[in-house]
Amino acid sequence: MSGAFSGLLVVEVVLTAVAVLMFLYRSMLDMKEEDHIILDSAESHLARDQDAIRRKTTVLSKYIKVVSVAWGVLAVVIFGLWVIQGLKLV
């Protein structure tokens, strides 16, 4: 295998690990998010906590989309290099 191909595989593994960690973190945030109505001002701190969790989840979802697109593009590039190297051997 060429150095570029090996390097791209390493980047792919790192991106996969980052994506898995981001999905795990988002699932932990989703477990903390509650679906209840806050009726009085005594529970307003719960509303602030839920807003903070919702904002974190929204920001994290944007990063997950970016990492997913980068992962897909990199997978296509690696597959293309693999095909090109295979055709050179024939």
Chimera marker file (.cmm) of the C-alpha trace (Angstrom):
<marker_set name="trace">
<marker id="1" x="0.000" y="0.000" z="0.000" r="1" g="1" b="0" radius="0.5"/>
<marker id="2" x="1.152" y="3.495" z="-0.703" r="1" g="1" b="0" radius="0.5"/>
<marker id="3" x="1.838" y="6.061" z="1.992" r="1" g="1" b="0" radius="0.5"/>
<marker id="4" x="-1.081" y="8.245" z="0.940" r="1" g="1" b="0" radius="0.5"/>
<marker id="5" x="-3.496" y="5.328" z="1.113" r="1" g="1" b="0" radius="0.5"/>
<marker id="6" x="-2.277" y="4.346" z="4.582" r="1" g="1" b="0" radius="0.5"/>
<marker id="7" x="-2.462" y="7.929" z="5.764" r="1" g="1" b="0" radius="0.5"/>
<marker id="8" x="-6.018" y="8.277" z="4.519" r="1" g="1" b="0" radius="0.5"/>
<marker id="9" x="-6.982" y="5.064" z="6.319" r="1" g="1" b="0" radius="0.5"/>
<marker id="10" x="-5.562" y="6.455" z="9.560" r="1" g="1" b="0" radius="0.5"/>
<marker id="11" x="-7.556" y="9.676" z="9.082" r="1" g="1" b="0" radius="0.5"/>
<marker id="12" x="-10.646" y="7.585" z="8.372" r="1" g="1" b="0" radius="0.5"/>
<marker id="13" x="-10.184" y="5.634" z="11.613" r="1" g="1" b="0" radius="0.5"/>
<marker id="14" x="-9.728" y="8.871" z="13.572" r="1" g="1" b="0" radius="0.5"/>
<marker id="15" x="-12.861" y="10.395" z="11.999" r="1" g="1" b="0" radius="0.5"/>
<marker id="16" x="-14.807" y="7.236" z="12.811" r="1" g="1" b="0" radius="0.5"/>
<marker id="17" x="-13.658" y="7.363" z="16.443" r="1" g="1" b="0" radius="0.5"/>
<marker id="18" x="-14.590" y="11.054" z="16.697" r="1" g="1" b="0" radius="0.5"/>
<marker id="19" x="-18.027" y="10.374" z="15.204" r="1" g="1" b="0" radius="0.5"/>
<marker id="20" x="-18.681" y="7.512" z="17.627" r="1" g="1" b="0" radius="0.5"/>
<marker id="21" x="-17.654" y="9.664" z="20.597" r="1" g="1" b="0" radius="0.5"/>
<marker id="22" x="-19.884" y="12.493" z="19.402" r="1" g="1" b="0" radius="0.5"/>
<marker id="23" x="-22.848" y="10.130" z="19.023" r="1" g="1" b="0" radius="0.5"/>
<marker id="24" x="-22.256" y="8.745" z="22.520" r="1" g="1" b="0" radius="0.5"/>
<marker id="25" x="-22.054" y="12.239" z="24.012" r="1" g="1" b="0" radius="0.5"/>
<marker id="26" x="-25.236" y="13.296" z="22.215" r="1" g="1" b="0" radius="0.5"/>
<marker id="27" x="-27.060" y="10.227" z="23.505" r="1" g="1" b="0" radius="0.5"/>
<marker id="28" x="-25.956" y="11.103" z="27.052" r="1" g="1" b="0" radius="0.5"/>
<marker id="29" x="-27.315" y="14.629" z="26.559" r="1" g="1" b="0" radius="0.5"/>
<marker id="30" x="-30.563" y="13.239" z="25.153" r="1" g="1" b="0" radius="0.5"/>
<marker id="31" x="-31.001" y="11.080" z="28.260" r="1" g="1" b="0" radius="0.5"/>
<marker id="32" x="-30.804" y="14.224" z="30.428" r="1" g="1" b="0" radius="0.5"/>
<marker id="33" x="-33.344" y="16.076" z="28.315" r="1" g="1" b="0" radius="0.5"/>
<marker id="34" x="-36.790" y="15.791" z="29.821" r="1" g="1" b="0" radius="0.5"/>
<marker id="35" x="-40.216" y="16.226" z="28.290" r="1" g="1" b="0" radius="0.5"/>
<marker id="36" x="-42.255" y="17.969" z="30.962" r="1" g="1" b="0" radius="0.5"/>
<marker id="37" x="-43.973" y="21.280" z="31.366" r="1" g="1" b="0" radius="0.5"/>
<marker id="38" x="-42.622" y="23.676" z="33.973" r="1" g="1" b="0" radius="0.5"/>
<marker id="39" x="-45.608" y="25.383" z="35.574" r="1" g="1" b="0" radius="0.5"/>
<marker id="40" x="-44.232" y="27.635" z="38.296" r="1" g="1" b="0" radius="0.5"/>
<marker id="41" x="-41.272" y="29.905" z="38.841" r="1" g="1" b="0" radius="0.5"/>
<marker id="42" x="-39.830" y="27.579" z="41.497" r="1" g="1" b="0" radius="0.5"/>
<marker id="43" x="-38.876" y="25.195" z="38.719" r="1" g="1" b="0" radius="0.5"/>
<marker id="44" x="-37.401" y="27.864" z="36.437" r="1" g="1" b="0" radius="0.5"/>
<marker id="45" x="-33.887" y="26.529" z="37.075" r="1" g="1" b="0" radius="0.5"/>
<marker id="46" x="-35.022" y="23.294" z="35.433" r="1" g="1" b="0" radius="0.5"/>
<marker id="47" x="-36.059" y="25.251" z="32.350" r="1" g="1" b="0" radius="0.5"/>
<marker id="48" x="-32.616" y="26.890" z="32.179" r="1" g="1" b="0" radius="0.5"/>
<marker id="49" x="-30.950" y="23.475" z="32.504" r="1" g="1" b="0" radius="0.5"/>
<marker id="50" x="-33.110" y="22.072" z="29.722" r="1" g="1" b="0" radius="0.5"/>
<marker id="51" x="-32.346" y="25.061" z="27.475" r="1" g="1" b="0" radius="0.5"/>
<marker id="52" x="-28.617" y="24.543" z="28.025" r="1" g="1" b="0" radius="0.5"/>
<marker id="53" x="-28.928" y="20.849" z="27.168" r="1" g="1" b="0" radius="0.5"/>
<marker id="54" x="-30.979" y="21.685" z="24.070" r="1" g="1" b="0" radius="0.5"/>
<marker id="55" x="-28.358" y="24.216" z="22.890" r="1" g="1" b="0" radius="0.5"/>
<marker id="56" x="-25.523" y="21.716" z="23.413" r="1" g="1" b="0" radius="0.5"/>
<marker id="57" x="-27.439" y="19.081" z="21.461" r="1" g="1" b="0" radius="0.5"/>
<marker id="58" x="-28.099" y="21.504" z="18.602" r="1" g="1" b="0" radius="0.5"/>
<marker id="59" x="-24.449" y="22.569" z="18.345" r="1" g="1" b="0" radius="0.5"/>
<marker id="60" x="-23.263" y="18.975" z="18.588" r="1" g="1" b="0" radius="0.5"/>
<marker id="61" x="-25.677" y="17.921" z="15.829" r="1" g="1" b="0" radius="0.5"/>
<marker id="62" x="-24.101" y="20.487" z="13.486" r="1" g="1" b="0" radius="0.5"/>
<marker id="63" x="-20.625" y="19.098" z="14.175" r="1" g="1" b="0" radius="0.5"/>
<marker id="64" x="-21.875" y="15.545" z="13.690" r="1" g="1" b="0" radius="0.5"/>
<marker id="65" x="-23.181" y="16.514" z="10.240" r="1" g="1" b="0" radius="0.5"/>
<marker id="66" x="-19.804" y="18.032" z="9.309" r="1" g="1" b="0" radius="0.5"/>
<marker id="67" x="-17.901" y="14.954" z="10.509" r="1" g="1" b="0" radius="0.5"/>
<marker id="68" x="-20.357" y="12.677" z="8.669" r="1" g="1" b="0" radius="0.5"/>
<marker id="69" x="-19.871" y="14.530" z="5.383" r="1" g="1" b="0" radius="0.5"/>
<marker id="70" x="-16.079" y="14.500" z="5.823" r="1" g="1" b="0" radius="0.5"/>
<marker id="71" x="-16.217" y="10.779" z="6.618" r="1" g="1" b="0" radius="0.5"/>
<marker id="72" x="-18.285" y="10.061" z="3.494" r="1" g="1" b="0" radius="0.5"/>
<marker id="73" x="-16.026" y="12.104" z="1.208" r="1" g="1" b="0" radius="0.5"/>
<marker id="74" x="-12.949" y="10.434" z="2.658" r="1" g="1" b="0" radius="0.5"/>
<marker id="75" x="-14.514" y="6.991" z="2.199" r="1" g="1" b="0" radius="0.5"/>
<marker id="76" x="-15.163" y="7.731" z="-1.484" r="1" g="1" b="0" radius="0.5"/>
<marker id="77" x="-11.569" y="8.977" z="-1.945" r="1" g="1" b="0" radius="0.5"/>
<marker id="78" x="-10.143" y="5.880" z="-0.235" r="1" g="1" b="0" radius="0.5"/>
<marker id="79" x="-12.326" y="3.621" z="-2.380" r="1" g="1" b="0" radius="0.5"/>
<marker id="80" x="-11.191" y="5.467" z="-5.509" r="1" g="1" b="0" radius="0.5"/>
<marker id="81" x="-7.528" y="5.070" z="-4.566" r="1" g="1" b="0" radius="0.5"/>
<marker id="82" x="-8.103" y="1.406" z="-3.824" r="1" g="1" b="0" radius="0.5"/>
<marker id="83" x="-9.691" y="0.885" z="-7.278" r="1" g="1" b="0" radius="0.5"/>
<marker id="84" x="-6.892" y="2.812" z="-9.028" r="1" g="1" b="0" radius="0.5"/>
<marker id="85" x="-4.234" y="0.771" z="-7.245" r="1" g="1" b="0" radius="0.5"/>
<marker id="86" x="-6.073" y="-2.425" z="-8.164" r="1" g="1" b="0" radius="0.5"/>
<marker id="87" x="-6.219" y="-1.428" z="-11.818" r="1" g="1" b="0" radius="0.5"/>
<marker id="88" x="-2.492" y="-0.687" z="-11.849" r="1" g="1" b="0" radius="0.5"/>
<marker id="89" x="-1.787" y="-4.220" z="-10.680" r="1" g="1" b="0" radius="0.5"/>
<marker id="90" x="-3.764" y="-5.760" z="-13.552" r="1" g="1" b="0" radius="0.5"/>
<link id1="1" id2="2" r="1" g="1" b="0" radius="0.2"/>
<link id1="2" id2="3" r="1" g="1" b="0" radius="0.2"/>
<link id1="3" id2="4" r="1" g="1" b="0" radius="0.2"/>
<link id1="4" id2="5" r="1" g="1" b="0" radius="0.2"/>
<link id1="5" id2="6" r="1" g="1" b="0" radius="0.2"/>
<link id1="6" id2="7" r="1" g="1" b="0" radius="0.2"/>
<link id1="7" id2="8" r="1" g="1" b="0" radius="0.2"/>
<link id1="8" id2="9" r="1" g="1" b="0" radius="0.2"/>
<link id1="9" id2="10" r="1" g="1" b="0" radius="0.2"/>
<link id1="10" id2="11" r="1" g="1" b="0" radius="0.2"/>
<link id1="11" id2="12" r="1" g="1" b="0" radius="0.2"/>
<link id1="12" id2="13" r="1" g="1" b="0" radius="0.2"/>
<link id1="13" id2="14" r="1" g="1" b="0" radius="0.2"/>
<link id1="14" id2="15" r="1" g="1" b="0" radius="0.2"/>
<link id1="15" id2="16" r="1" g="1" b="0" radius="0.2"/>
<link id1="16" id2="17" r="1" g="1" b="0" radius="0.2"/>
<link id1="17" id2="18" r="1" g="1" b="0" radius="0.2"/>
<link id1="18" id2="19" r="1" g="1" b="0" radius="0.2"/>
<link id1="19" id2="20" r="1" g="1" b="0" radius="0.2"/>
<link id1="20" id2="21" r="1" g="1" b="0" radius="0.2"/>
<link id1="21" id2="22" r="1" g="1" b="0" radius="0.2"/>
<link id1="22" id2="23" r="1" g="1" b="0" radius="0.2"/>
<link id1="23" id2="24" r="1" g="1" b="0" radius="0.2"/>
<link id1="24" id2="25" r="1" g="1" b="0" radius="0.2"/>
<link id1="25" id2="26" r="1" g="1" b="0" radius="0.2"/>
<link id1="26" id2="27" r="1" g="1" b="0" radius="0.2"/>
<link id1="27" id2="28" r="1" g="1" b="0" radius="0.2"/>
<link id1="28" id2="29" r="1" g="1" b="0" radius="0.2"/>
<link id1="29" id2="30" r="1" g="1" b="0" radius="0.2"/>
<link id1="30" id2="31" r="1" g="1" b="0" radius="0.2"/>
<link id1="31" id2="32" r="1" g="1" b="0" radius="0.2"/>
<link id1="32" id2="33" r="1" g="1" b="0" radius="0.2"/>
<link id1="33" id2="34" r="1" g="1" b="0" radius="0.2"/>
<link id1="34" id2="35" r="1" g="1" b="0" radius="0.2"/>
<link id1="35" id2="36" r="1" g="1" b="0" radius="0.2"/>
<link id1="36" id2="37" r="1" g="1" b="0" radius="0.2"/>
<link id1="37" id2="38" r="1" g="1" b="0" radius="0.2"/>
<link id1="38" id2="39" r="1" g="1" b="0" radius="0.2"/>
<link id1="39" id2="40" r="1" g="1" b="0" radius="0.2"/>
<link id1="40" id2="41" r="1" g="1" b="0" radius="0.2"/>
<link id1="41" id2="42" r="1" g="1" b="0" radius="0.2"/>
<link id1="42" id2="43" r="1" g="1" b="0" radius="0.2"/>
<link id1="43" id2="44" r="1" g="1" b="0" radius="0.2"/>
<link id1="44" id2="45" r="1" g="1" b="0" radius="0.2"/>
<link id1="45" id2="46" r="1" g="1" b="0" radius="0.2"/>
<link id1="46" id2="47" r="1" g="1" b="0" radius="0.2"/>
<link id1="47" id2="48" r="1" g="1" b="0" radius="0.2"/>
<link id1="48" id2="49" r="1" g="1" b="0" radius="0.2"/>
<link id1="49" id2="50" r="1" g="1" b="0" radius="0.2"/>
<link id1="50" id2="51" r="1" g="1" b="0" radius="0.2"/>
<link id1="51" id2="52" r="1" g="1" b="0" radius="0.2"/>
<link id1="52" id2="53" r="1" g="1" b="0" radius="0.2"/>
<link id1="53" id2="54" r="1" g="1" b="0" radius="0.2"/>
<link id1="54" id2="55" r="1" g="1" b="0" radius="0.2"/>
<link id1="55" id2="56" r="1" g="1" b="0" radius="0.2"/>
<link id1="56" id2="57" r="1" g="1" b="0" radius="0.2"/>
<link id1="57" id2="58" r="1" g="1" b="0" radius="0.2"/>
<link id1="58" id2="59" r="1" g="1" b="0" radius="0.2"/>
<link id1="59" id2="60" r="1" g="1" b="0" radius="0.2"/>
<link id1="60" id2="61" r="1" g="1" b="0" radius="0.2"/>
<link id1="61" id2="62" r="1" g="1" b="0" radius="0.2"/>
<link id1="62" id2="63" r="1" g="1" b="0" radius="0.2"/>
<link id1="63" id2="64" r="1" g="1" b="0" radius="0.2"/>
<link id1="64" id2="65" r="1" g="1" b="0" radius="0.2"/>
<link id1="65" id2="66" r="1" g="1" b="0" radius="0.2"/>
<link id1="66" id2="67" r="1" g="1" b="0" radius="0.2"/>
<link id1="67" id2="68" r="1" g="1" b="0" radius="0.2"/>
<link id1="68" id2="69" r="1" g="1" b="0" radius="0.2"/>
<link id1="69" id2="70" r="1" g="1" b="0" radius="0.2"/>
<link id1="70" id2="71" r="1" g="1" b="0" radius="0.2"/>
<link id1="71" id2="72" r="1" g="1" b="0" radius="0.2"/>
<link id1="72" id2="73" r="1" g="1" b="0" radius="0.2"/>
<link id1="73" id2="74" r="1" g="1" b="0" radius="0.2"/>
<link id1="74" id2="75" r="1" g="1" b="0" radius="0.2"/>
<link id1="75" id2="76" r="1" g="1" b="0" radius="0.2"/>
<link id1="76" id2="77" r="1" g="1" b="0" radius="0.2"/>
<link id1="77" id2="78" r="1" g="1" b="0" radius="0.2"/>
<link id1="78" id2="79" r="1" g="1" b="0" radius="0.2"/>
<link id1="79" id2="80" r="1" g="1" b="0" radius="0.2"/>
<link id1="80" id2="81" r="1" g="1" b="0" radius="0.2"/>
<link id1="81" id2="82" r="1" g="1" b="0" radius="0.2"/>
<link id1="82" id2="83" r="1" g="1" b="0" radius="0.2"/>
<link id1="83" id2="84" r="1" g="1" b="0" radius="0.2"/>
<link id1="84" id2="85" r="1" g="1" b="0" radius="0.2"/>
<link id1="85" id2="86" r="1" g="1" b="0" radius="0.2"/>
<link id1="86" id2="87" r="1" g="1" b="0" radius="0.2"/>
<link id1="87" id2="88" r="1" g="1" b="0" radius="0.2"/>
<link id1="88" id2="89" r="1" g="1" b="0" radius="0.2"/>
<link id1="89" id2="90" r="1" g="1" b="0" radius="0.2"/>
</marker_set>
